[in-house]
């Protein structure tokens, strides 16, 4: 019943509008037949003022604006090296770095009780890793590796001098052990088939040694070497500038990587810490 009332109430209004429309059409036809110039003028006026349309550019812009903003990775604005640094810092403990999130699995370095024998194992296995890194870069199995020849960060020759010094002091130099040889083999495999993962290890090994590595070397020297500074912890030239040069080269190489390749590189950071940590713990053996 309610719907029938609604329809009947709207009927007179509809008829009235229909009659008005018919009258206007009749008037237009009459005037157009009597005065042909009226019709041509009317059409010309309407054609010269078409209805405004939304520009195509605005349509595209509106659609683009509606898209989700691109995800930004921590440090991305400063270059890929900053992304690697951010991920690496997260894997430190809070006493090692303010950004650290990892729970400590060993006692702080200040409480370490290193021995000459353990430290020599660490230096020997470290040399195996640096020998491997520098050989890979020299051979340049991947074209981008050639960018990192003669950076000034190389450590192999310096370690050879330190081991000669220990030998001259009457200490027996041990053979390389599993932590060093395992890491060496892994780096060789990555260098051949996975350049992004290899560059992650390259960055973390060299840069970690210039920071936390130097601090550990100083603490160990104070306890067992009468504060002697080894060649392992010396660089020719301004170290900060050497590091900056390598940062720029790494950022340049990474510009040619896809986002997926960059993420793959970042994901390798944890393995880098694992292998390096096993070698570092030799100091306490």
C-alpha positions in Angstrom: 0.0 0.0 0.0 2.8 2.4 0.9 4.5 1.9 -2.5 1.2 2.6 -4.4 0.7 5.8 -2.5 4.2 6.9 -3.4 3.7 6.2 -7.1 0.3 8.0 -7.3 1.8 11.1 -5.5 4.6 11.4 -8.1 2.4 11.0 -11.2 1.0 14.6 -11.5 4.5 16.0 -11.2 5.8 13.7 -13.9 2.9 14.6 -16.3 3.4 18.3 -15.7 7.2 18.1 -16.6 6.4 16.1 -19.7 4.0 18.8 -21.0 6.5 21.5 -20.4 9.2 19.6 -22.3 6.8 19.0 -25.2 6.0 22.8 -25.4 9.6 23.8 -25.4 10.4 21.3 -28.2 7.5 22.6 -30.3 8.6 26.2 -29.8 12.2 25.4 -30.8 11.0 23.7 -34.0 8.7 26.6 -34.9 11.4 29.2 -34.5 14.0 27.1 -36.3 11.7 26.7 -39.4 10.7 30.3 -39.5 14.2 31.6 -38.8 16.8 29.2 -40.1 19.7 31.4 -38.9 18.5 30.7 -35.3 19.2 27.0 -35.5 22.6 27.4 -37.1 23.6 30.0 -34.6 22.4 27.8 -31.7 24.4 24.8 -32.9 27.5 26.8 -33.5 27.4 28.3 -30.0 27.0 24.8 -28.4 29.8 23.3 -30.5 32.2 26.2 -29.7 31.6 25.6 -26.0 31.8 21.9 -25.4 31.3 20.4 -21.9 34.5 20.5 -19.9 36.3 17.2 -19.6 38.8 16.1 -16.9 42.3 16.2 -18.5 43.9 12.8 -19.0 47.0 13.9 -17.1 44.8 14.6 -14.0 43.2 11.2 -14.3 46.7 9.6 -14.3 47.9 11.8 -11.5 44.9 10.9 -9.4 45.4 7.2 -10.0 49.1 7.5 -9.1 48.3 9.4 -6.0 46.0 6.6 -4.9 48.9 4.0 -5.1 50.6 3.0 -2.0 53.9 4.9 -1.3 57.1 3.0 -2.0 58.6 1.2 1.0 61.8 2.8 2.2 64.5 0.6 3.8 66.4 1.8 6.9 69.4 3.8 5.6 68.3 3.6 1.9 68.4 7.4 1.5 72.1 7.5 2.3 73.1 4.6 0.0 73.3 0.8 0.2 76.3 0.8 2.6 74.2 2.5 5.2 71.6 -0.3 4.7 74.3 -2.9 5.4 75.6 -1.0 8.4 72.0 -0.8 9.9 71.5 -4.5 9.6 75.0 -5.3 11.0 74.4 -3.0 14.0 71.2 -4.9 14.9 73.3 -8.1 15.2 75.5 -6.5 17.9 74.8 -6.7 21.6 73.8 -3.6 23.5 77.3 -3.3 25.1 78.8 -3.4 21.6 76.6 -0.9 19.9 73.6 1.3 21.0 71.6 -0.1 18.1 72.4 -3.7 19.1 69.5 -6.1 19.7 71.3 -9.5 20.1 71.5 -11.2 23.4 75.2 -11.7 24.5 76.4 -15.3 24.2 79.9 -14.6 25.6 81.3 -12.4 28.3 82.3 -8.8 27.5 85.8 -8.3 26.0 87.0 -6.5 29.1 86.6 -9.8 31.0 88.4 -12.0 28.5 91.4 -14.0 29.6 93.2 -14.6 26.3 96.3 -16.7 25.8 99.2 -16.4 23.3 98.3 -19.8 21.9 94.6 -18.9 21.4 95.5 -15.5 19.9 97.9 -17.1 17.4 95.1 -19.4 16.3 92.9 -16.4 15.7 95.6 -14.6 13.7 96.4 -17.7 11.6 92.7 -18.3 10.7 92.1 -14.6 10.1 95.0 -14.7 7.6 93.4 -17.6 5.8 90.2 -15.6 5.3 92.0 -12.4 4.2 94.2 -14.4 1.8 91.0 -15.8 0.3 89.3 -12.4 0.0 92.2 -10.7 -1.6 92.8 -13.5 -4.1 89.2 -13.5 -5.1 89.3 -9.7 -5.7 92.6 -9.9 -7.6 91.2 -12.7 -9.9 87.9 -10.8 -10.3 85.7 -13.8 -11.2 82.9 -11.2 -11.2 83.7 -7.8 -13.0 82.6 -5.8 -10.0 85.3 -7.3 -7.7 88.0 -5.5 -9.7 86.7 -2.2 -8.1 88.1 -3.4 -4.8 91.7 -4.0 -5.6 94.3 -2.1 -3.7 91.8 -0.3 -1.4 94.3 0.1 1.4 92.2 -2.1 3.7 94.0 -5.3 2.8 95.3 -7.3 5.8 97.1 -10.3 4.5 100.6 -8.9 4.3 100.3 -7.2 7.7 99.2 -10.5 9.3 102.2 -12.3 7.7 104.5 -9.7 9.4 102.8 -10.3 12.8 103.2 -14.1 12.5 106.9 -13.7 11.7 107.3 -11.5 14.8 105.6 -14.1 17.0 107.9 -16.8 15.5 110.9 -14.7 16.2 109.8 -14.5 19.8 110.0 -18.3 20.0 106.3 -19.1 19.6 105.1 -22.0 17.4 102.8 -20.9 14.6 99.8 -23.3 14.4 98.2 -24.7 11.3 94.9 -23.2 10.2 91.9 -24.7 11.9 88.3 -25.5 11.0 86.8 -22.0 11.5 89.2 -20.4 9.1 89.3 -23.1 6.4 85.5 -23.5 6.5 84.9 -19.8 6.0 87.5 -19.7 3.2 85.7 -22.4 1.3 82.4 -20.7 1.8 83.7 -17.4 0.4 85.1 -19.1 -2.7 81.8 -20.7 -3.4 79.9 -17.4 -3.0 82.4 -15.5 -5.1 81.8 -17.7 -8.1 78.0 -18.0 -8.0 76.6 -15.3 -5.7 78.3 -11.8 -6.0 75.7 -10.0 -3.8 76.2 -12.4 -0.9 80.0 -12.3 -1.3 80.0 -8.5 -1.2 78.1 -8.7 2.1 81.0 -10.7 3.6 83.6 -8.4 2.1 82.0 -5.4 3.7 81.5 -6.9 7.1 84.9 -8.5 7.4 86.9 -5.3 6.5 84.7 -2.7 8.2 84.2 -4.7 11.4 88.0 -5.1 11.8 88.5 -1.3 11.6 85.9 -0.8 14.4 85.3 -3.6 16.9 88.3 -5.5 15.7 90.7 -2.7 16.7 89.1 -2.4 20.1 89.6 -6.2 20.7 93.2 -6.0 19.5 93.9 -3.2 21.9 92.4 -5.1 24.9 94.3 -8.3 24.0 97.6 -6.4 23.6 97.1 -4.9 27.0 96.7 -8.3 28.7 99.2 -10.5 26.9 101.5 -8.5 24.6 102.6 -5.7 26.9 100.5 -3.3 24.9 102.4 -4.0 21.6 100.4 -2.8 18.6 100.4 -5.4 15.8 100.6 -4.6 12.1 97.2 -6.2 11.8 95.8 -3.0 13.4 97.8 -0.5 11.3 96.9 1.1 8.0 98.9 3.4 5.6 97.2 6.7 5.1 94.0 8.1 6.6 91.8 5.2 7.6 88.6 7.2 7.5 89.3 8.2 3.9 90.2 4.7 2.9 86.8 3.5 4.4 85.0 6.3 2.6 86.5 5.4 -0.7 85.3 1.8 -0.3 81.8 3.0 0.8 81.5 4.9 -2.5 82.6 1.9 -4.5 80.2 -0.4 -2.8 77.3 2.1 -3.3 78.2 2.4 -7.0 78.2 -1.4 -7.5 74.9 -1.8 -5.6 73.2 0.8 -7.9 73.0 -1.9 -10.6 71.3 -4.4 -8.2 67.6 -4.9 -8.1 65.8 -4.5 -4.8 65.6 -8.3 -4.5 69.4 -8.6 -5.0 70.0 -6.0 -2.3 67.8 -7.8 0.1 69.6 -11.0 -0.6 72.9 -9.3 0.3 71.4 -8.0 3.6 70.1 -11.4 4.5 73.7 -12.8 4.3 74.8 -10.6 7.2 73.9 -13.1 9.9 76.1 -15.8 8.2 79.0 -13.3 8.1 78.7 -12.7 11.8 78.5 -16.5 12.5 81.7 -17.3 10.6 83.6 -14.4 12.0 82.4 -15.1 15.5 83.7 -18.6 15.3 87.2 -17.3 14.4 87.1 -14.6 17.1 86.3 -17.1 19.8 89.6 -18.9 19.0 91.3 -16.1 21.1 89.8 -17.8 24.2 90.7 -21.3 23.2 
